[in-house]
């Protein structure tokens, strides 16, 4: 049973969620930029 560090695991989960959001936003930003650049070229 994992009873110790309940708060710590919760904070770790929150941090992971934040990092996931940041990565998704970065990927979307890069994809939008690439689409914009290649779209202009054509």
N, C-alpha and C positions, 0 to 999 in steps of 0.2 A: 504493500500500500504506500502511495506517495503522499504522506501527510505533511512532511517537512518542506518548507519553501513554497507554500501555496501562493503567497503574494509575489515572490520572486518569479515564479513560472508565469504568473499573470502579466507581470511587467515585461518579461521576455517575449510573451505572445504579442503584447501590444507593440513592442519594438519591431518584431517580425512583420506585423501588419503594416506598420508605418513604412518599413523598408520596401515591402512588396508594392505599396502604393507609389512610392518614389520611383521604383524600377519601372512600373507600368507607365507612369507619366513620362519618364525619360524615353522609353521605347516609343510611345505614341508621338512624342515631340520629334524624335529622330525620323520616324516614319513620315510624319507630316512635312518635315523639312525636305526629306528626300523626294517626296511626291511633288512638292512645290518646285524644287529645283529642276527635276527631270521633266515636269509638266511644262515649265517655262521654255526649256530647251527645244521641245518639240513644237 
